[in-house]
């Protein structure tokens, strides 16, 4: 996979999730598929993963992943800097031409508060009501065993 920026025209423009990742091969495919299946585009910032994360996302390139880059561009850093990643997300957001930008991690699940309403449709609904920013409720599911299968669907497993 190319270490530079990959941008392809795609229909997921109303709502794009910007996700920084590092060694997320165990959960990334199902996490991204869940967003893409709802009509949410995904922009990935990879912090030079060393596992099979790239192989896991390969089937989704051009099918919902609207952007991809390695960060920092000049190679892996000697230490993790959340601050630098957040600055990069801030730089990317205005370039995405989306009505809604979601800041999220790979291990988070975003849902509409209304049954049978996709996340982009829910965001459009609140926009019609005059809102341009929303919050969310966090539900934490702590693992109680080691039974999660690598590459499995975390939403199915962690009840």
trRosetta pair geometry for C-beta under 8 A, 3 or more apart (Angstrom, degrees):
i j d omega theta_ij theta_ji phi_ij phi_ji
1 54 4.5 -141 3 -160 143 129
1 58 7.4 -129 -76 -91 116 89
1 68 7.8 -75 177 139 122 143
2 6 5.9 119 66 -58 128 112
2 68 8.0 107 72 99 94 114
3 70 4.3 -31 -163 9 77 144
3 73 7.7 120 143 -152 98 60
4 69 6.8 -37 166 -128 32 81
4 70 7.4 -36 -62 24 19 96
4 73 7.6 41 -115 -142 62 101
5 67 6.8 -21 -163 -162 90 93
5 68 7.1 153 -151 79 44 51
5 69 4.6 -12 -94 -88 70 107
6 61 7.1 -12 122 -153 148 115
6 67 6.9 158 80 -151 59 43
6 68 4.6 -1 48 52 104 100
6 69 7.5 -176 16 -68 65 59
7 66 6.9 17 -145 160 71 65
7 67 5.1 -1 -99 -103 80 84
8 61 7.8 99 4 169 140 75
8 62 5.0 -11 71 -109 168 78
8 66 6.9 -127 59 -142 70 49
10 13 7.3 162 91 -52 71 81
10 41 6.1 131 99 -116 130 121
10 62 7.2 -173 -85 -158 113 44
10 64 7.0 157 -175 -95 146 19
10 66 4.8 -126 39 -101 135 91
12 15 7.2 -67 -178 66 86 63
12 16 6.6 113 133 -89 100 79
12 36 7.2 -74 -76 -131 153 69
12 39 6.2 175 -116 179 90 54
12 40 6.4 58 -161 149 125 16
12 41 2.9 151 117 -63 120 92
12 42 7.7 4 114 -3 156 56
12 64 5.8 68 -21 -137 152 59
12 66 5.9 -131 74 -51 107 123
13 16 7.4 -13 -138 -47 30 106
13 41 6.7 44 -68 -19 31 143
13 66 7.9 129 -85 -112 61 155
13 97 6.2 -33 -157 113 107 93
13 98 5.7 -155 -180 -101 53 75
13 99 7.9 77 134 -3 71 82
14 39 7.2 11 48 143 117 110
14 98 6.5 61 137 -156 13 84
14 99 5.3 -20 -162 29 61 114
14 100 6.6 21 146 24 67 97
14 120 5.0 84 94 -158 126 123
14 123 7.5 150 144 82 105 124
14 124 6.9 -23 -179 -66 137 109
15 39 7.0 74 49 115 112 84
15 40 4.9 -59 107 -119 108 77
15 41 6.8 158 92 22 52 78
15 98 6.1 116 -104 -177 13 122
15 99 6.8 -41 -68 63 60 86
15 100 4.3 -7 -113 67 80 112
15 102 6.7 38 180 -20 94 110
15 119 6.6 -168 134 115 164 98
15 120 4.2 -149 8 -102 136 92
15 123 5.7 122 -90 44 130 155
16 40 6.9 144 -110 -177 25 73
16 41 4.1 -31 -106 76 83 103
16 42 7.0 180 -160 -77 74 15
16 43 5.7 44 167 -14 118 104
16 66 6.1 -71 -124 43 123 142
16 96 5.1 -128 55 172 155 142
16 98 4.2 -144 5 -53 106 166
16 100 7.4 162 26 90 55 64
16 101 5.9 -17 70 -114 85 64
16 102 7.1 -161 100 23 37 82
17 35 5.5 -77 17 -152 145 150
17 40 5.4 41 -15 158 108 123
17 41 7.2 179 21 87 67 49
17 42 5.3 -19 65 -110 94 67
17 43 7.2 -172 89 27 45 71
17 101 7.9 133 -104 -170 27 50
17 102 4.1 -31 -106 70 75 113
17 103 8.0 178 -155 -69 67 9
17 104 5.4 -30 -162 33 113 118
17 110 7.4 -171 -97 15 135 146
18 43 4.7 -19 -109 69 71 109
18 45 7.1 32 178 -12 87 109
18 89 5.0 132 127 -140 140 99
18 92 5.9 142 -127 93 139 133
18 93 6.6 -81 -28 -80 154 79
18 96 7.7 -119 -66 -58 110 153
18 101 6.2 8 -9 -172 112 99
18 102 7.0 171 18 77 65 54
18 103 6.1 -21 63 -104 97 56
18 104 7.6 132 66 30 50 67
19 32 7.9 -131 37 -91 160 93
19 42 6.2 -20 13 -161 119 98
19 43 7.1 153 23 78 68 54
19 44 5.7 -25 72 -109 92 63
19 45 7.0 -171 94 26 43 77
19 104 5.8 -31 -93 82 89 78
19 105 6.6 113 -145 -136 90 21
19 106 5.9 96 -178 -66 130 68
20 44 8.0 123 -106 -165 24 55
20 45 4.5 -32 -104 74 70 109
20 46 7.9 165 -158 -84 55 19
20 47 6.3 49 179 -36 97 108
20 71 7.4 -73 -129 62 99 134
20 85 4.6 34 -107 -170 162 130
20 88 7.8 103 -88 73 117 121
20 89 7.0 -83 -42 -59 108 114
20 105 7.3 -38 59 -112 76 69
21 24 4.7 -78 -162 5 110 134
21 28 6.5 54 -146 -106 149 127
21 44 6.1 -26 11 -157 120 100
21 45 7.1 148 16 76 69 55
21 46 5.6 -29 68 -108 93 63
21 47 6.8 -161 87 12 40 87
21 49 6.6 -17 122 -58 93 125
21 53 6.3 166 136 -166 127 148
21 105 8.0 129 -90 -160 67 65
21 106 5.2 68 -108 -44 104 128
22 46 7.3 125 -85 -165 55 59
22 47 4.1 -35 -77 61 109 115
22 48 7.4 11 -122 60 95 54
22 49 5.4 179 -149 -87 45 78
22 53 7.9 -120 -165 -37 18 163
22 80 7.8 -92 -9 -113 170 116
23 49 4.9 164 -59 -143 50 91
23 50 6.2 -13 -80 44 106 72
23 51 4.5 92 -136 3 80 119
23 53 6.3 -132 -114 -39 23 125
24 27 5.8 -70 179 57 87 84
24 28 4.2 97 116 -58 105 107
24 31 7.6 -55 160 30 127 146
24 49 7.1 -83 15 -109 70 139
24 51 7.8 173 30 61 27 129
24 53 5.3 69 52 -112 69 119
24 56 7.9 -125 100 67 74 150
24 106 4.4 25 -153 91 155 172
24 107 7.6 -141 -136 -45 115 84
25 28 6.2 -42 -107 14 23 114
25 49 7.4 137 -40 173 93 138
25 51 4.3 -122 -5 122 130 121
25 52 4.4 84 -128 67 148 74
25 53 4.5 -112 -65 -69 78 57
25 55 7.4 28 -128 56 116 91
25 56 5.0 165 -140 -23 71 140
25 150 7.4 12 116 -172 93 102
25 151 7.4 -32 151 -75 77 78
26 148 7.5 68 169 129 124 116
26 150 4.8 -85 -122 -138 87 70
26 151 6.4 -93 -148 -43 44 42
26 152 7.8 -9 175 30 79 72
27 30 6.3 -72 -168 51 59 99
27 31 5.3 57 143 -29 89 118
27 106 6.1 127 94 143 107 109
27 107 6.1 54 97 -95 157 76
27 152 7.8 -27 -101 68 67 60
27 154 5.0 17 -133 -35 119 126
28 31 5.5 -65 -142 41 30 114
28 32 6.0 21 167 -13 70 109
28 53 5.7 72 3 -143 158 85
28 56 5.1 104 70 111 111 137
28 57 6.0 -55 131 -61 126 96
28 106 5.3 -45 -101 -153 76 134
29 32 6.4 -65 -151 40 23 101
29 33 6.1 22 156 -19 63 112
29 56 4.6 -116 -51 177 100 99
29 57 6.8 -156 -90 -80 69 50
29 59 7.6 41 -136 48 111 112
29 60 7.3 178 -136 -26 69 127
29 151 6.5 17 31 -150 129 77
30 33 5.5 -52 -138 38 32 114
30 34 6.3 41 159 -28 64 102
30 151 7.8 120 -19 175 107 49
30 152 7.1 -22 -14 130 151 34
30 153 4.3 -174 -148 -111 157 70
30 154 6.5 162 88 10 131 76
30 155 7.2 -148 147 14 123 95
31 34 6.0 -54 -158 26 26 113
31 35 7.2 19 149 -10 59 104
31 106 5.0 93 105 -173 166 72
31 107 7.0 -75 -101 -86 145 29
31 108 8.0 78 -152 55 119 45
31 109 7.6 -119 -132 -85 80 72
31 154 7.0 17 -68 25 92 121
32 35 5.7 -56 -155 37 40 109
32 36 5.9 33 153 -16 73 111
32 42 5.4 -17 -143 -59 100 171
32 57 6.5 56 21 -118 164 95
32 60 5.6 44 121 -158 135 174
32 64 7.0 139 162 108 98 126
32 65 7.1 0 -171 -71 138 97
32 106 7.8 -34 -48 -134 83 87
33 36 5.7 -59 -139 44 31 109
33 37 5.8 34 161 -23 68 109
33 60 7.0 -125 -75 -91 71 128
33 64 8.0 111 -113 66 40 163
34 37 6.1 -52 -142 35 23 111
34 38 6.9 18 155 -14 56 108
34 109 6.7 -42 126 -132 157 90
34 155 6.9 108 -91 -14 149 143
35 38 6.0 -68 -160 37 31 107
35 40 4.1 -78 180 74 88 120
35 42 5.7 99 98 -66 140 110
35 64 7.2 140 99 169 88 128
35 110 7.2 49 -100 47 93 108
35 119 7.7 -42 -136 39 67 149
36 39 7.7 64 -177 -61 33 13
36 40 6.6 -93 -77 65 30 68
36 41 7.6 53 -108 -109 73 31
36 42 6.5 -58 -65 -12 92 115
36 60 6.5 -151 -39 -148 162 115
36 63 6.8 55 -172 127 147 78
36 64 3.1 8 -126 -153 121 162
36 65 7.7 -43 -84 -42 128 59
38 118 4.5 156 -166 -157 87 103
38 119 5.0 49 151 21 144 100
38 120 6.6 154 141 -1 91 91
39 118 5.7 51 28 158 115 152
39 119 7.6 -171 61 59 86 83
39 120 4.7 -77 96 12 115 140
39 121 8.0 71 55 -27 141 83
40 64 7.7 51 86 -166 53 106
40 102 7.0 -13 -159 17 131 140
40 110 7.7 79 -59 75 169 129
40 119 5.8 -5 -56 77 123 129
40 120 6.1 -175 -74 -49 72 101
41 64 6.2 -165 -125 -170 52 57
41 65 7.6 117 -171 -127 73 14
41 66 4.2 19 -179 -17 125 129
41 98 7.0 -141 48 -94 125 137
42 60 7.6 4 51 148 137 131
42 64 5.8 41 14 139 101 86
42 65 5.0 -44 76 -107 100 61
42 66 6.6 148 60 14 41 79
43 65 7.6 121 -95 -165 29 66
43 66 5.7 -47 -73 71 78 89
43 67 3.9 8 -129 59 91 109
43 68 7.5 -155 -159 -65 53 41
43 92 6.2 170 138 161 150 140
43 96 6.5 -95 -42 -105 148 127
44 57 7.1 14 -51 -153 168 166
44 65 6.2 -20 -6 -148 112 113
44 67 7.0 -173 31 98 59 64
44 68 4.8 7 60 -115 103 75
44 69 7.4 173 95 29 66 53
45 69 5.9 -12 -117 68 63 89
45 71 4.8 -9 -174 11 99 137
45 85 6.5 147 113 -149 143 92
45 88 6.0 123 -133 114 153 134
45 89 7.0 -104 -11 -72 151 79
45 92 7.5 -135 -64 -30 120 157
46 49 5.5 -74 -167 -6 107 99
46 53 7.0 159 -130 109 118 136
46 54 7.6 33 -123 -76 161 88
46 68 7.1 22 -12 -171 110 86
46 69 7.0 -166 26 96 80 39
46 70 5.2 -42 75 -108 99 58
46 71 6.7 140 67 22 44 76
47 70 8.0 124 -105 -162 12 63
47 71 6.0 -42 -93 77 57 81
47 76 7.6 77 162 -125 67 78
47 77 8.0 -55 -165 24 95 99
47 80 7.3 37 178 -123 151 86
47 85 7.0 -38 -78 -91 118 123
48 70 6.0 63 -74 -162 70 106
48 71 7.9 -128 -26 67 79 38
48 75 7.0 52 -88 -176 147 46
48 76 4.0 -124 83 -84 167 92
49 53 4.1 -19 134 30 166 136
49 54 6.8 176 72 -31 122 83
52 55 4.4 -41 -176 40 92 119
52 56 5.9 101 123 -30 86 94
53 56 5.6 -58 -150 33 32 115
53 57 6.6 14 160 -8 67 107
54 57 6.3 -67 -149 42 29 98
54 58 6.7 56 151 -54 63 91
55 58 5.6 -25 -154 -12 35 122
56 151 7.1 -153 -118 -114 117 92
57 60 5.2 -69 -168 45 68 111
57 61 6.6 85 137 -47 87 84
57 65 6.6 76 176 -64 114 153
57 68 7.9 151 127 -110 143 137
58 61 6.1 -36 -156 -2 36 113
59 63 7.2 -36 145 39 62 141
60 63 5.2 -114 -154 67 45 100
60 64 5.6 -56 -171 57 97 104
60 65 5.1 93 127 -21 95 112
61 65 5.3 -49 -110 58 44 131
61 68 7.0 -39 -117 -19 99 148
62 65 7.0 -14 -10 58 28 87
65 68 5.9 26 161 -52 123 108
66 96 7.4 86 109 -148 136 98
67 92 7.4 170 109 -160 157 125
67 96 7.4 -102 -7 -109 142 95
69 73 7.3 -39 174 -89 112 87
70 73 6.5 111 88 -114 84 44
71 84 7.9 179 158 131 112 104
71 85 6.9 117 116 -110 137 75
71 88 5.6 52 -148 -139 152 173
72 75 6.9 -11 84 56 90 36
72 76 7.8 129 44 -125 85 13
72 77 5.7 78 11 -49 120 104
72 84 7.0 -34 -70 153 105 140
77 80 7.4 139 82 -85 117 26
77 81 6.5 -36 103 3 164 108
77 84 7.7 105 -41 59 164 160
81 84 3.9 49 108 11 122 111
81 85 6.6 158 99 -12 68 82
82 85 5.6 -58 -151 39 37 112
82 86 6.2 35 153 -19 70 106
83 86 5.9 -58 -149 37 27 109
83 87 6.4 30 152 -20 63 105
84 87 5.5 -51 -148 35 33 114
84 88 6.5 35 152 -21 64 103
85 88 5.6 -53 -151 34 33 112
85 89 6.5 36 150 -19 65 102
86 89 5.5 -48 -148 34 36 114
86 90 6.4 40 151 -21 64 103
87 90 5.5 -54 -152 35 33 115
87 91 6.6 34 150 -20 65 103
88 91 5.6 -52 -151 34 35 112
88 92 6.3 33 153 -19 67 107
89 92 5.7 -57 -145 37 32 111
89 93 6.3 47 157 -40 66 100
89 103 6.3 75 167 -117 150 102
90 93 6.0 -37 -145 11 28 118
91 94 7.9 -73 -178 31 29 93
91 95 7.6 9 145 -6 62 119
92 95 5.8 -81 -163 41 43 109
92 96 6.5 49 152 -45 79 105
93 96 6.2 -55 -158 8 31 117
93 101 4.8 43 -141 -145 100 170
96 101 6.4 118 55 -95 145 109
98 101 5.8 121 80 -69 120 73
99 123 7.5 144 105 131 110 122
99 124 7.7 57 99 -92 151 76
99 127 6.9 -7 161 -95 129 161
100 120 7.3 -177 42 -124 135 70
100 123 4.7 -23 -58 173 162 152
100 127 7.8 -116 -61 -58 108 127
102 110 6.4 -36 -162 -65 150 169
104 108 4.8 -127 -168 69 104 133
104 110 6.3 -87 -93 -40 155 121
105 108 4.9 97 58 -7 78 107
107 154 6.9 -86 -141 137 75 176
109 154 7.8 -154 -53 92 117 108
109 155 5.8 101 -97 -87 150 111
110 119 5.6 60 124 -114 106 146
110 136 7.0 -77 -125 -119 85 155
111 119 6.6 -120 -145 -76 22 99
112 117 4.4 -128 135 92 159 89
112 118 6.2 119 -30 127 135 14
112 119 5.2 -152 -52 -87 84 46
112 121 6.9 -12 -93 70 150 86
112 122 3.5 173 -128 -42 105 145
113 122 6.6 133 26 -150 71 141
114 117 4.0 25 86 24 109 133
114 122 6.0 171 28 -102 102 108
114 125 7.8 12 10 41 144 166
117 121 5.0 -128 -174 94 83 119
117 122 5.0 106 128 -65 115 89
117 125 7.2 -7 -178 -17 143 144
118 121 4.5 90 56 11 82 105
118 122 6.9 -144 94 -8 41 87
119 122 5.6 -54 -145 35 31 113
119 123 6.4 31 156 -18 64 104
120 123 5.6 -54 -147 37 33 111
120 124 6.3 36 153 -20 66 105
121 124 5.5 -51 -147 36 33 114
121 125 6.4 41 150 -25 64 102
122 125 5.5 -49 -151 30 33 116
122 126 6.7 25 154 -12 65 101
123 126 6.0 -55 -149 39 34 103
123 127 6.3 39 150 -23 65 106
123 134 7.3 -125 -116 0 80 142
124 127 5.4 -52 -147 34 33 116
124 128 6.6 38 153 -22 64 100
125 128 5.9 -53 -155 30 30 111
125 129 6.9 22 148 -12 61 106
126 129 5.4 -56 -152 40 41 112
126 131 4.4 -41 158 55 98 125
126 134 6.0 53 115 -73 167 126
127 130 7.7 117 -179 -19 32 8
127 131 6.4 -94 -89 68 35 68
127 132 6.8 63 -119 -92 80 58
131 134 6.3 70 145 -68 136 84
141 158 4.2 117 124 164 143 116
141 159 7.3 158 -138 80 140 15
143 146 7.6 69 160 -84 129 42
143 148 6.8 -72 -121 -19 127 125
143 158 6.9 -73 -85 -105 70 110
147 157 7.5 -171 101 -159 92 119
148 152 5.9 -149 -174 51 74 134
148 154 7.1 17 -144 -109 131 73
148 157 5.2 98 -113 152 86 161
148 158 7.5 -1 -90 -52 122 90
149 152 4.0 99 68 -44 87 125
149 157 7.6 -170 22 -83 77 142
152 156 7.1 -110 164 64 99 112
152 157 5.7 64 127 -38 133 133
153 156 4.1 58 91 12 112 112
153 157 6.6 154 85 -12 60 89
154 157 5.7 -63 -140 44 34 106
154 158 5.5 -1 176 10 76 114
155 158 7.0 -58 -117 52 19 85
